[in-house]
Amino acid sequence: MAGMEEKRTPAKSTGDLMLKVLFGAILVGFSMMFLKAYMLSHGHAEAWSWINWLLFQDITAKGANTSIGLFYILQTLFLNGIQLVIVPLVISSIALSVCSITDTVKLGRIAYKTVLGFLLFYVIGCLIAIFVARAAVAAGLFNADFSSMAAGTSKVQEFTVANPLNLLLKFIPANFVQPLTNNHSILAVIFMGAGIGMAINTCGEKLYLVREAMEEIQLIITKWLEFLINKCGPVCIFCMIVRTFSIYSWDQITPFLHYIGITFVVLILYWFTVYPLLVGSICKVNPIKFFKKTFGFGMFALSVNSSAATLPLNRRACIEDLGCSPTVADFVLPMGMTINMNGTAIEHVIATAFIATAAGLPISTVAYITIMVLAIGSAAGTPAIPNGGTVMLYATMTGAGFSTDLCIMIYIVLMTLNRPIDMTVTALNVVGDAATTCLVSASEGELDRKVFNA
């Protein structure tokens, strides 16, 4: 237990620090927003221009040759550091996720049911997200005027699909190198990652070095992201949030708040209703007991924002409180921590719809289907680290064709405000792992309902 506490403390302290940074940055950001409005309306525009010149100015914009833009520089370097690992992150994560299914040799039936359980929660979550996103778009909640952001960007191109089957042509690249050098070719990268994973499965020990290489790439990426998020993140995220509130008006910020509110409500309702009801109906147990017994480690996951850090608590609750089979739990939970990210998929669907709508791009039915497929693929490849879901959102968004300069800029702003959603998504993911463990245990006749209902 002492060793476990030593592992939890840094994660919890990091989570507490990020919460303080979030609230502090929002407070300072609102103050700067009102200061800007006051200075511009009371004849102090020149004084504000000096503040903007020093802290917030986009130094790549036309006429900003002498600007310093300290906050802009920190924001750009931080985001570039994240985008740097997008392609290797996707290809290694997907490959290792597919590799993990090699356990079907030992636990064929359990593995089959586990994958079906994950897919069930993915599809239900994405369908709910699509319904909510379409309603929000129809209600105009995601509409925004970002014409000032679009100034100086390349011409905005609309997302169009002449034939739905054109989507299939994007899966297999004409050469191996091109997708690895382009963050927008995510469909091809997902296909390549899955292909490498299946090849490792088929060849076994013959490709042992390839699997080791993928694991080492994943380790490097994880350490890099941990460094960025834990060490650089507090300062850079503070700067990003303050700059966001300082350069945009309240009317431009409001759609982001709509997105956060809508996504938060969907995630909470899914956590509090869909999981308990499905487990209760399929396993023939008391759904309220499931909610109560998973709420504790769900809140822990929310506070530390890491499904990996929550794994020991999740395993203990599944076995001791929910009556699941240890064999099933030991198989489902580690795999779920890797590929069962249904909360992340829900976030990706709503966020992509928001970004596209805010950028003025129409979203067809085919586009929604594309987003759903990509959201599931990207979510399955999301590493179990803080903010992994928001990082992989870039893959879903650009893979669906929403990769204009304005879309990227809105994504950057969304990243600065997405911390509450990331935390809620993590909680949803770990509870989803427990729900799948219950379903598989029940299907194997190894769920102790007396323990569950106690």
Secondary structure, DSSP 8 states (H G I E B T S, - for coil): -HHHHHHHHHHHHHHHHHHHHHHHHHHHHHHHHHHHHHHHHTT-HHHHHHHIIIII--TTSTT-TT---HHHHHHHHHHHHHHTTHHHHHHHHHHHHHHGGGGGGTSHHHHHHHHHHHHHHHHHHHHHHHHHHHHHHHTTTT----HHHHTTS--------SSTTHHHHTTS-SSSHHHHT-TT-HHHHHHHHHHHHHHHHHHGGGGHHHHHHHHHHHHHHHHHHHIIIIIIHHHHHHHHHHHHHHHS-HHHHHHHHHHHHHHHHHHHHIIIIIHHHHHHHHHTS-HHHHHHHHHHHHHHHHHHT-HHHHHHHHHHIIIIIS---HHHHHHHHHHHHHH--HHHHHHHHHHHHHHHHHTT----HHHHHHHHHHHHHHHHT--SSTTHHHHHHHHHHHHTT--SHHHHHHHHHHHHH-HHHHHHHHHHHHHHHHHHHHHHHHHTT---HHHHH-
